[in-house]
Amino acid sequence: MEPSGAGYDSLIDGCLAGERRSQQQVYEAFYGKMMAICLRYTKNHDQAKDILQDGFIKVFRNLAEFNRAGSFEGWIRRIMVNTAIDYFRRSKHSYLLLGEDRSMEEFEEVPEETTPEEDSWADLKPADVINAMQKLTPAYRTVFNLYVFEEMTHKEIAEVLDINIGTSKSNLAKAKANLKQLLKKNDRTPR
């Protein structure tokens, strides 16, 4: 059940009043979309579930801060993305610092060549792409998601992840190259 427009207001009011039924309805309405987001940031389903649960806890704890002027789904999405980023920050991995000592000039974007094969990428199934994305290193996967899906600039990514712009550019380029290789290796790309 996915309410529209004013339907969210009554669910939000119910959640603010502590009504478990309203919380369940919000959870069910957004579970699928938010799980898909979490899966993009993780290497497996279990990690995605952990992030999703933490994200929904934050949604319900901070619901009073939602000003209702913007999209409720967009607000929840932002919480899920931030929860995914926090998940990896807490892990204290050094993967995001790869290339930190290199200069930004080394990572200037190079125009990509287009090939006739690119038109047939549309035949890929989302599950195939998500599976390949989960095989990327956490650094590549995180930067790729923030750049492609969240439409953040390299400057914004660098600030959010506390890395330099060159590292963001490098990780994005390597993520794209690795994704192509993974999809070809799994015979998922058109010939």
GIQUI-V861110 format. One record per residue. N is the residue number from 1. RES is the residue in one small letter. BURIAL is I if it has 16 or more other ideal C-beta (glycine too) atoms within 10 Angstrom, else O. D_FIRST is the distance of its C-alpha to the first C-alpha in Angstrom with 2 decimals. Layout:
# GIQUI-V861110
n:N res:RES burial:BURIAL d_first:D_FIRST
n:N res:RES burial:BURIAL d_first:D_FIRST
This chain:
# GIQUI-V861110
n:1 res:m burial:O d_first:0.00
n:2 res:e burial:O d_first:3.76
n:3 res:p burial:O d_first:6.37
n:4 res:s burial:O d_first:9.71
n:5 res:g burial:O d_first:13.23
n:6 res:a burial:O d_first:14.16
n:7 res:g burial:O d_first:10.72
n:8 res:y burial:I d_first:11.39
n:9 res:d burial:O d_first:14.74
n:10 res:s burial:O d_first:13.82
n:11 res:l burial:I d_first:11.72
n:12 res:i burial:I d_first:14.74
n:13 res:d burial:O d_first:17.11
n:14 res:g burial:I d_first:15.64
n:15 res:c burial:I d_first:15.98
n:16 res:l burial:O d_first:19.44
n:17 res:a burial:O d_first:20.34
n:18 res:g burial:O d_first:19.61
n:19 res:e burial:O d_first:16.87
n:20 res:r burial:O d_first:15.56
n:21 res:r burial:O d_first:12.44
n:22 res:s burial:I d_first:11.52
n:23 res:q burial:I d_first:12.64
n:24 res:q burial:O d_first:10.59
n:25 res:q burial:I d_first:7.26
n:26 res:v burial:I d_first:8.99
n:27 res:y burial:I d_first:10.23
n:28 res:e burial:O d_first:7.27
n:29 res:a burial:I d_first:5.89
n:30 res:f burial:I d_first:9.56
n:31 res:y burial:O d_first:11.08
n:32 res:g burial:O d_first:11.76
n:33 res:k burial:O d_first:13.25
n:34 res:m burial:I d_first:15.15
n:35 res:m burial:I d_first:16.41
n:36 res:a burial:O d_first:17.79
n:37 res:i burial:I d_first:19.60
n:38 res:c burial:I d_first:20.99
n:39 res:l burial:I d_first:22.20
n:40 res:r burial:I d_first:24.18
n:41 res:y burial:I d_first:26.10
n:42 res:t burial:I d_first:26.98
n:43 res:k burial:O d_first:29.10
n:44 res:n burial:O d_first:26.93
n:45 res:h burial:O d_first:23.62
n:46 res:d burial:O d_first:24.88
n:47 res:q burial:I d_first:25.78
n:48 res:a burial:I d_first:22.45
n:49 res:k burial:O d_first:20.75
n:50 res:d burial:O d_first:23.32
n:51 res:i burial:I d_first:22.69
n:52 res:l burial:I d_first:18.91
n:53 res:q burial:O d_first:19.51
n:54 res:d burial:I d_first:22.23
n:55 res:g burial:I d_first:20.15
n:56 res:f burial:I d_first:17.37
n:57 res:i burial:O d_first:20.29
n:58 res:k burial:I d_first:21.73
n:59 res:v burial:I d_first:18.58
n:60 res:f burial:I d_first:18.56
n:61 res:r burial:O d_first:22.36
n:62 res:n burial:O d_first:22.69
n:63 res:l burial:I d_first:19.91
n:64 res:a burial:O d_first:22.72
n:65 res:e burial:O d_first:24.13
n:66 res:f burial:I d_first:21.25
n:67 res:n burial:O d_first:22.96
n:68 res:r burial:O d_first:20.03
n:69 res:a burial:O d_first:22.32
n:70 res:g burial:O d_first:20.79
n:71 res:s burial:O d_first:17.51
n:72 res:f burial:I d_first:15.29
n:73 res:e burial:O d_first:14.18
n:74 res:g burial:O d_first:17.92
n:75 res:w burial:I d_first:18.93
n:76 res:i burial:I d_first:16.84
n:77 res:r burial:I d_first:18.19
n:78 res:r burial:O d_first:21.69
n:79 res:i burial:I d_first:21.43
n:80 res:m burial:I d_first:20.46
n:81 res:v burial:I d_first:23.38
n:82 res:n burial:O d_first:25.73
n:83 res:t burial:I d_first:24.82
n:84 res:a burial:I d_first:25.67
n:85 res:i burial:I d_first:28.91
n:86 res:d burial:O d_first:29.75
n:87 res:y burial:I d_first:29.23
n:88 res:f burial:I d_first:31.99
n:89 res:r burial:O d_first:34.17
n:90 res:r burial:O d_first:34.23
n:91 res:s burial:O d_first:35.28
n:92 res:k burial:O d_first:38.47
n:93 res:h burial:O d_first:38.78
n:94 res:s burial:O d_first:41.39
n:95 res:y burial:O d_first:39.69
n:96 res:l burial:I d_first:38.86
n:97 res:l burial:O d_first:42.55
n:98 res:l burial:I d_first:43.66
n:99 res:g burial:I d_first:46.05
n:100 res:e burial:O d_first:46.26
n:101 res:d burial:O d_first:50.01
n:102 res:r burial:O d_first:50.01
n:103 res:s burial:O d_first:50.54
n:104 res:m burial:O d_first:47.95
n:105 res:e burial:O d_first:50.27
n:106 res:e burial:O d_first:49.80
n:107 res:f burial:I d_first:46.16
n:108 res:e burial:O d_first:46.50
n:109 res:e burial:O d_first:44.03
n:110 res:v burial:O d_first:45.69
n:111 res:p burial:O d_first:44.54
n:112 res:e burial:O d_first:42.95
n:113 res:e burial:O d_first:44.52
n:114 res:t burial:O d_first:42.39
n:115 res:t burial:O d_first:42.89
n:116 res:p burial:O d_first:41.98
n:117 res:e burial:O d_first:39.75
n:118 res:e burial:O d_first:37.24
n:119 res:d burial:O d_first:35.90
n:120 res:s burial:O d_first:34.87
n:121 res:w burial:O d_first:32.78
n:122 res:a burial:O d_first:29.89
n:123 res:d burial:O d_first:30.03
n:124 res:l burial:O d_first:28.89
n:125 res:k burial:O d_first:25.60
n:126 res:p burial:O d_first:23.39
n:127 res:a burial:O d_first:23.79
n:128 res:d burial:I d_first:27.55
n:129 res:v burial:I d_first:27.61
n:130 res:i burial:O d_first:25.53
n:131 res:n burial:O d_first:27.83
n:132 res:a burial:I d_first:30.83
n:133 res:m burial:I d_first:29.61
n:134 res:q burial:I d_first:29.30
n:135 res:k burial:O d_first:32.97
n:136 res:l burial:I d_first:34.10
n:137 res:t burial:I d_first:35.77
n:138 res:p burial:I d_first:33.67
n:139 res:a burial:I d_first:35.66
n:140 res:y burial:I d_first:35.17
n:141 res:r burial:I d_first:31.47
n:142 res:t burial:I d_first:30.87
n:143 res:v burial:I d_first:33.00
n:144 res:f burial:I d_first:31.57
n:145 res:n burial:I d_first:27.97
n:146 res:l burial:I d_first:29.03
n:147 res:y burial:I d_first:31.15
n:148 res:v burial:O d_first:29.10
n:149 res:f burial:O d_first:25.45
n:150 res:e burial:I d_first:25.94
n:151 res:e burial:O d_first:28.85
n:152 res:m burial:I d_first:31.17
n:153 res:t burial:O d_first:34.90
n:154 res:h burial:I d_first:37.31
n:155 res:k burial:O d_first:38.61
n:156 res:e burial:O d_first:35.20
n:157 res:i burial:I d_first:34.59
n:158 res:a burial:I d_first:38.09
n:159 res:e burial:O d_first:37.48
n:160 res:v burial:I d_first:34.15
n:161 res:l burial:I d_first:35.59
n:162 res:d burial:O d_first:39.10
n:163 res:i burial:I d_first:40.78
n:164 res:n burial:I d_first:42.95
n:165 res:i burial:I d_first:41.99
n:166 res:g burial:I d_first:44.08
n:167 res:t burial:I d_first:42.19
n:168 res:s burial:I d_first:38.88
n:169 res:k burial:I d_first:40.41
n:170 res:s burial:I d_first:41.96
n:171 res:n burial:I d_first:38.84
n:172 res:l burial:I d_first:36.87
n:173 res:a burial:I d_first:39.68
n:174 res:k burial:I d_first:39.97
n:175 res:a burial:I d_first:36.22
n:176 res:k burial:I d_first:36.28
n:177 res:a burial:O d_first:39.41
n:178 res:n burial:I d_first:38.18
n:179 res:l burial:I d_first:34.87
n:180 res:k burial:O d_first:36.92
n:181 res:q burial:O d_first:39.21
n:182 res:l burial:I d_first:36.48
n:183 res:l burial:I d_first:34.84
n:184 res:k burial:O d_first:38.31
n:185 res:k burial:O d_first:39.33
n:186 res:n burial:O d_first:36.38
n:187 res:d burial:O d_first:37.30
n:188 res:r burial:I d_first:34.00
n:189 res:t burial:I d_first:35.65
n:190 res:p burial:O d_first:37.07
n:191 res:r burial:O d_first:40.83
